[in-house]
């Protein structure tokens, strides 16, 4: 899961579920609050449409917020149990660049935190969810879990809260509230009360009925519903269980739809998560439903509460409630059109990923990042479809490779590696899509600090590309092999490979964010070898090209190298300005590597400016982030030189005890707080002991810095 921090944010955490129009349930809210006070695991159970999610969200929002927030994980779009951990990690806003499994990263993050985790809609993932919750409660003493599903988790210590229907008066109140949205008004109408009674007080069924008020009166609704019940029960109303009541109400609503509305209802069920109008027009058109008709039919489904409209960072989007979507999916299968719809869904999202990859190198880069994050549930669905189709291997590799910017640029390395490896395992055919997936896999593995698999993927890519004459793949394989040399301190080899790759890019006319990153990496190698003027020349060129094209991600790394050079030239003010810009951009893209590198160098800037205590705090903050990136400073003597200089300077001024105290203070900061502190947005007044000697501004002396050793331990890539 893609992740924005995913979802919106409240005071602490995220709770984006809409709470407007919440009616009644005061008794249930009080009882649920008591249950949450008494147990670390409470599961709200009940049939679909009974109002479990809204009650849980209202209960969570109404409680005193735990120190580390309330976080709601929507699980409806998570079809594969393997992605449960990813969904939770994504919701919590964790970025982990290491090779750790998401579960390991999650447990490490939660170990010292106090928060409420709301797992909403787990019934199709019950075994995986039970295992996760059990492990979480055993290993992390602080978090509590509020689970929402149609059945219990059956985990030790679980307190089950079974939710029933609305009371009569509350059901009538809900109907009246939804009727007002339809521009109709009904008081305590006896037909309304009878309708709500016959619908068993199930909120979703009542909302669907209210959605028909523009065409039918409450009396007519009761009559039509009576006919439907008689067909199912032979006239005996009492024989219909509650879950059948909801299904009957949904089926009845379905019958009242026009043929076009029923057709669109079934076809929209192919979407794994929220979707926009353009996607619906492409995926759902054809065979008796024209593209230009989709908007009018969709609007009719909105009026009937079959589809819900949402405002998001990417504009207006739509979604179907789980129960309604399930009903539509059954009808889609019955029509025999499901395979065609799934192919159209796959094709739309393959096309979207391809377009977004091209648009990544443009002024719309940030918009692309937000769009891809919003589309992750549907992109995952498309990837899974490719991987399960007999002839889908090449398309799977194309899609996984095209999303390199999502995996590498937006902090989703672990998920990207999962899809890349699965697509490459299908068959060994050496087409261009396979070669691209190989170099992207190599890139991702480098960023995770996993050098051996990275080298194996890049070698296979280059050897096959040279044999088949694929000049583009040769260039990318050589480029990323140069990155690997850079972070393992083999600067002469890094320079040779990177220069050669850049020349290959020029020969074939390749220009994009990856190419510019290659030039930034060459500049970093030149800086490490002592040629700061050449490093500045290379990065100023990158900066100019980025600004011409509106590119921000590669530009942020060019700013990092320019800041490194500015420190070497004893210009800390310029270095701070460059790093502030760099960190702001990296954090906006959820690029944890770019963020932690910037904070490390800002610590040295701060020490150079004379504030040793704040420099130590920033070193502690960076130290807390590195476990989610990989080996601190890649195990590189070159990258570690500024860190060592900063630590030496700070210890000399503060003494060991005060230095360690400041580092501990920095380690206690979470990522948001660390970034704010480094940017000077959350910096408390200094309360320092007097320096033990005259204030000396540390001279970075980075230009001629030579490593004490050249370790070849695995690390991440400077290029993010």
Residue pairs with C-beta under 8 A, 6 or more apart in sequence:
1 78
1 83
1 86
1 87
1 89
1 90
1 91
1 376
1 377
1 380
1 415
2 90
2 372
2 373
2 374
2 375
2 376
2 379
2 406
2 410
2 412
2 415
3 90
3 91
3 93
3 373
3 376
3 410
3 412
3 590
4 93
4 313
4 370
4 373
4 590
5 14
5 93
5 590
6 14
6 90
6 91
6 93
6 373
7 14
7 16
7 72
7 74
7 91
8 14
8 15
8 16
10 61
10 65
10 69
10 70
11 65
11 69
12 65
12 66
12 67
12 68
12 69
12 70
12 115
13 65
13 68
13 69
13 70
13 71
13 72
13 115
13 116
14 69
14 70
14 71
14 72
14 91
15 57
15 60
15 61
15 70
15 72
15 118
16 72
17 53
17 54
17 57
17 72
17 120
19 54
19 57
19 58
19 61
21 177
21 178
21 181
22 54
22 58
23 166
23 170
23 173
23 174
23 177
24 166
24 167
24 169
24 170
24 173
24 174
25 51
25 55
25 58
25 166
25 170
28 55
28 163
29 55
29 58
29 59
29 62
31 161
32 42
32 44
32 55
32 56
32 59
32 161
33 59
33 62
33 63
35 42
35 159
35 161
36 42
36 59
36 63
36 116
36 144
36 146
38 159
39 144
39 157
39 158
39 159
40 137
40 143
40 144
40 145
40 157
41 133
41 137
41 144
41 145
41 147
41 153
41 155
41 157
41 158
41 159
42 144
42 145
42 146
42 147
42 158
42 159
42 160
42 161
43 146
43 147
43 148
43 149
43 152
43 153
43 158
43 159
43 160
43 161
44 52
44 55
44 56
44 146
44 147
44 148
44 149
44 161
44 163
45 52
45 149
45 150
45 151
45 152
45 160
45 161
45 162
45 163
46 52
46 150
46 162
46 163
46 164
47 150
47 202
47 242
47 243
47 246
48 150
48 204
48 243
48 246
48 322
48 323
48 326
49 202
49 203
49 204
49 205
49 246
49 321
49 323
50 163
50 164
50 165
50 202
50 203
50 204
51 163
51 166
51 203
51 204
52 148
52 149
52 163
53 120
53 121
53 148
54 203
55 163
56 118
56 120
56 146
56 148
57 72
57 118
59 146
60 70
60 72
60 116
60 118
60 146
61 70
63 70
63 116
66 114
66 115
66 116
66 144
67 113
67 114
67 115
68 113
68 114
68 115
68 142
69 115
69 116
70 115
70 116
70 118
71 91
71 92
71 115
71 116
71 117
71 118
72 91
72 118
72 120
73 87
73 88
73 91
73 117
73 118
73 119
73 120
74 87
74 91
74 120
74 121
75 84
75 87
75 119
75 120
75 121
75 122
75 124
75 125
75 129
76 120
76 121
76 273
76 322
77 272
77 273
77 377
78 84
78 87
78 125
78 377
79 124
79 272
79 380
79 381
79 384
80 380
80 384
81 125
81 127
81 128
82 418
83 380
83 415
84 125
84 128
84 129
84 132
85 101
85 102
85 103
85 106
85 132
86 102
86 414
86 415
88 102
88 106
88 117
88 119
88 132
89 96
89 102
89 105
89 106
90 376
92 106
92 109
93 590
93 671
94 105
94 106
94 109
94 628
95 411
95 590
95 592
95 628
95 671
96 102
96 105
96 413
96 414
96 592
96 628
97 411
97 413
97 447
97 448
97 449
97 592
97 593
97 628
97 629
97 630
97 716
98 105
98 448
98 449
98 627
98 628
98 629
98 630
99 414
99 448
99 449
99 450
100 108
100 414
101 414
102 414
103 132
103 135
105 628
106 136
107 135
107 136
107 139
107 140
108 627
110 136
110 140
110 142
110 143
111 139
111 140
111 142
112 142
113 140
113 142
113 143
114 142
114 143
115 142
115 143
115 144
116 143
116 144
116 145
116 146
117 136
117 143
117 144
117 145
117 146
118 145
118 146
118 147
118 148
119 129
119 133
119 145
119 146
119 147
119 148
119 149
120 148
121 148
121 149
121 322
122 129
122 147
122 148
122 149
122 153
123 149
123 150
123 151
126 149
126 151
126 153
129 147
129 149
129 153
130 153
130 154
130 155
133 145
133 147
133 153
133 155
134 155
134 156
136 143
136 145
137 143
137 145
137 155
137 157
147 153
152 158
152 160
164 201
165 171
165 200
165 201
165 202
165 242
166 174
166 196
166 201
166 202
166 203
166 206
167 201
168 193
168 196
168 197
168 201
170 201
171 196
171 197
171 199
171 201
171 203
171 206
172 188
172 192
172 193
172 196
174 196
174 203
174 206
174 207
175 186
175 192
175 195
175 196
175 206
175 209
175 210
176 185
176 186
176 187
176 192
178 206
178 207
178 210
178 211
178 305
179 185
179 186
179 210
179 213
181 210
182 210
182 211
182 213
182 214
182 303
183 214
184 213
184 214
186 192
186 218
189 218
191 217
191 218
191 219
191 221
191 222
192 218
194 222
195 206
195 209
195 218
195 221
195 222
195 225
196 206
198 222
198 225
198 226
198 229
198 237
199 205
199 206
199 209
199 225
199 245
199 249
200 242
200 245
200 246
202 242
202 245
202 246
202 249
204 246
204 249
204 250
204 321
204 323
204 324
205 245
205 246
205 249
205 250
207 305
208 249
208 250
208 253
208 304
208 305
208 306
209 221
209 225
209 249
209 253
210 305
211 253
211 303
211 304
211 305
211 306
212 221
212 253
212 256
212 304
213 221
214 303
215 256
216 224
216 256
224 252
224 256
225 249
225 252
228 248
228 251
228 252
228 255
229 237
229 240
229 248
232 240
232 244
232 248
233 239
233 240
240 248
246 323
247 327
250 323
250 324
250 327
251 327
253 304
253 306
254 262
254 265
254 327
254 331
257 265
257 300
257 301
257 304
257 306
258 297
258 300
259 288
260 288
260 289
260 293
260 297
261 297
261 300
261 301
261 304
261 306
262 331
263 288
263 289
263 297
264 280
264 284
264 289
264 294
264 297
264 298
264 301
265 301
265 306
265 324
265 327
265 328
265 331
266 328
266 329
266 331
266 332
266 335
266 337
267 283
267 284
267 289
267 328
267 332
267 337
267 341
268 275
268 280
268 284
268 301
268 307
268 318
268 320
268 325
268 328
269 320
269 325
269 326
269 328
269 329
269 331
269 332
270 283
270 284
270 329
270 332
270 338
270 341
270 342
270 344
270 345
271 279
271 280
271 283
271 319
271 320
271 345
271 378
271 381
272 377
272 378
272 380
272 381
273 319
273 375
273 376
273 377
273 378
274 310
274 312
274 317
274 318
274 319
274 374
274 377
275 283
275 317
275 318
275 319
275 378
276 314
276 315
276 316
276 317
276 318
277 294
277 295
277 298
277 316
277 318
279 348
279 352
279 378
280 294
280 298
280 318
281 291
281 294
281 295
282 291
282 344
282 348
283 341
283 344
283 345
283 348
284 294
284 341
284 344
285 291
285 293
285 294
286 340
286 344
287 337
287 340
289 297
298 307
298 318
301 307
302 308
302 309
302 318
306 320
306 324
307 318
307 319
307 320
308 318
308 319
308 320
308 321
309 316
309 317
309 318
310 316
310 317
310 318
310 319
311 317
312 374
313 370
313 374
314 367
314 370
314 371
314 374
317 374
320 328
329 338
332 338
332 341
342 385
343 385
345 378
345 381
345 382
345 385
346 382
346 385
346 386
346 395
348 382
349 375
349 378
349 379
349 381
349 382
349 399
350 382
350 386
350 395
350 398
350 399
350 402
352 371
352 375
352 379
353 372
353 379
353 399
353 402
353 403
354 398
354 402
356 368
356 371
356 372
356 402
356 405
357 402
357 403
357 404
357 405
359 365
359 368
360 368
360 405
360 409
360 512
360 513
360 553
361 511
361 512
361 513
361 549
361 551
362 368
362 549
362 550
362 551
363 549
363 550
364 550
365 550
365 551
365 552
365 553
366 552
366 588
366 589
368 405
369 405
369 406
369 409
369 410
369 589
372 379
372 403
372 405
372 406
372 410
373 410
379 399
379 403
382 399
383 396
383 399
383 400
383 419
383 423
385 392
386 392
386 393
386 395
386 396
386 399
386 423
387 393
387 396
387 422
387 423
387 426
389 395
392 426
393 423
393 426
393 427
393 429
394 429
394 431
394 433
394 434
395 433
396 419
396 422
396 423
396 426
397 420
397 423
397 424
397 431
397 433
397 434
397 436
397 437
398 433
398 436
399 419
399 423
400 416
400 419
400 420
400 422
400 423
400 437
400 440
401 420
401 433
401 436
401 437
401 440
402 436
403 416
403 419
404 416
404 440
404 443
404 444
404 514
405 513
405 553
406 412
406 416
407 413
407 415
407 416
407 417
407 420
407 440
407 444
408 416
408 440
408 443
408 444
408 447
408 720
409 513
409 553
409 589
409 591
409 720
410 589
410 590
410 591
411 589
411 590
411 591
411 592
413 444
413 447
413 448
414 448
416 440
416 444
417 441
417 444
417 445
417 448
420 437
420 440
420 441
420 444
421 441
423 437
424 434
424 437
424 438
424 441
428 434
430 464
430 467
430 468
432 470
432 472
432 473
434 464
435 461
435 464
435 465
435 470
435 473
435 477
436 473
436 476
438 457
438 458
438 460
438 461
438 464
438 473
438 477
439 457
439 458
439 461
439 473
439 476
439 477
439 480
441 453
441 454
441 457
442 453
442 454
442 455
442 457
442 458
442 461
442 477
442 480
442 481
442 484
443 454
443 480
443 483
443 717
445 451
445 453
445 454
445 457
446 454
446 480
446 483
446 484
446 487
446 716
446 717
447 593
447 630
447 716
447 717
447 720
448 630
448 716
449 629
449 630
449 631
449 634
449 714
449 715
449 716
450 714
451 484
451 488
451 714
451 715
452 714
454 480
454 484
455 481
455 484
458 477
458 480
458 481
458 484
459 477
459 481
461 473
461 476
461 477
462 473
462 474
462 477
462 478
462 481
464 470
464 473
465 471
465 472
465 473
465 474
465 477
466 474
471 504
471 507
471 508
472 508
472 510
474 504
475 501
475 504
475 505
475 508
475 510
476 501
476 514
478 497
478 500
478 501
478 504
479 497
479 498
479 501
479 502
479 505
479 514
479 518
481 497
482 493
482 494
482 495
482 496
482 497
482 498
482 500
482 501
482 518
482 521
482 522
483 494
483 498
483 521
483 717
483 718
483 719
484 717
485 491
485 493
485 494
485 497
486 494
486 498
486 521
486 524
486 525
486 717
486 718
487 634
487 636
487 639
487 715
487 716
487 717
487 718
488 634
488 636
488 710
488 711
488 712
488 713
488 714
488 715
489 636
489 637
489 638
489 707
489 710
489 711
489 712
490 710
490 712
491 525
491 528
491 529
491 638
494 521
494 522
494 525
495 522
495 525
495 526
495 529
498 518
498 521
498 522
498 525
499 522
501 518
502 515
502 518
502 519
502 522
504 510
505 511
505 515
505 518
511 545
513 551
513 553
513 554
516 542
516 545
516 546
516 551
516 554
516 555
516 558
517 554
517 557
517 719
517 720
518 719
519 538
519 539
519 541
519 542
520 538
520 539
520 542
520 554
520 557
520 558
520 561
520 718
520 719
521 717
521 718
521 719
522 538
523 534
523 535
523 536
523 538
523 539
523 542
523 558
523 561
524 535
524 561
524 564
524 718
526 532
526 534
526 535
526 538
527 535
527 561
527 564
527 565
527 568
527 702
528 638
528 705
530 703
530 704
530 705
532 565
532 568
532 569
532 702
532 703
535 561
535 564
535 565
536 562
536 565
538 561
539 558
539 559
539 561
539 562
539 565
540 558
540 562
542 554
542 555
542 558
543 555
543 558
543 559
543 562
545 551
546 552
546 554
546 555
546 558
547 555
552 585
552 589
553 585
553 589
553 591
553 720
554 719
555 585
556 581
556 582
556 585
556 586
556 589
556 591
556 594
556 720
557 582
557 594
557 718
557 719
557 720
559 578
559 579
559 581
559 582
559 585
560 578
560 579
560 582
560 594
560 597
560 598
560 601
562 578
563 574
563 575
563 576
563 578
563 579
563 582
563 601
563 605
564 575
564 601
564 642
564 702
565 702
566 572
566 574
566 575
566 578
567 575
567 601
567 604
567 605
567 608
567 642
567 700
567 702
568 700
568 701
568 702
568 703
569 703
570 699
570 700
572 605
572 608
572 609
572 697
575 601
575 605
576 602
576 605
576 609
579 598
579 601
579 602
579 605
580 602
580 679
580 680
582 594
582 598
583 594
583 595
583 598
583 599
583 602
583 675
583 678
583 679
584 679
585 594
586 593
586 594
586 595
586 598
586 720
587 595
587 675
591 720
592 625
592 628
592 629
592 671
593 629
593 716
593 717
593 720
594 720
595 625
595 671
595 675
596 622
596 625
596 626
596 629
597 639
597 718
598 678
599 618
599 621
599 622
599 625
599 674
599 675
599 678
600 618
600 619
600 622
600 633
600 642
600 643
600 646
601 642
602 618
602 678
603 615
603 616
603 618
603 619
603 622
603 643
603 646
604 615
604 642
604 643
604 645
604 646
604 698
604 700
606 614
606 615
606 618
607 615
607 645
607 646
607 649
607 650
607 698
608 649
608 697
608 698
608 699
608 700
609 697
610 695
610 697
611 686
612 649
612 650
612 652
612 653
612 654
612 659
612 691
613 650
613 654
613 658
613 662
613 686
613 688
614 662
614 683
614 686
615 646
615 649
615 650
616 647
616 650
616 654
616 659
616 662
616 663
616 666
617 662
617 663
617 665
617 666
617 669
617 677
618 666
618 674
618 677
618 678
619 643
619 646
619 647
619 650
619 663
619 666
620 662
620 663
620 664
620 665
620 666
620 667
620 668
620 669
621 666
621 667
621 669
621 673
621 674
621 677
621 678
622 666
622 674
623 632
623 663
623 666
623 667
624 666
624 667
624 668
624 669
624 674
625 671
625 674
626 632
626 633
629 716
630 714
630 715
630 716
631 713
631 714
631 715
631 716
632 640
633 639
633 640
633 643
633 715
634 715
634 716
634 718
635 711
635 713
635 714
635 715
636 707
636 711
636 715
637 707
637 708
637 709
637 710
637 711
638 705
638 707
639 718
640 707
641 702
641 705
641 707
642 700
642 702
645 698
645 700
645 701
645 702
646 698
647 659
649 698
650 659
650 662
651 659
653 691
653 692
653 693
653 695
653 696
654 662
654 688
654 689
655 692
658 688
658 689
666 674
666 677
669 677
673 682
676 682
677 683
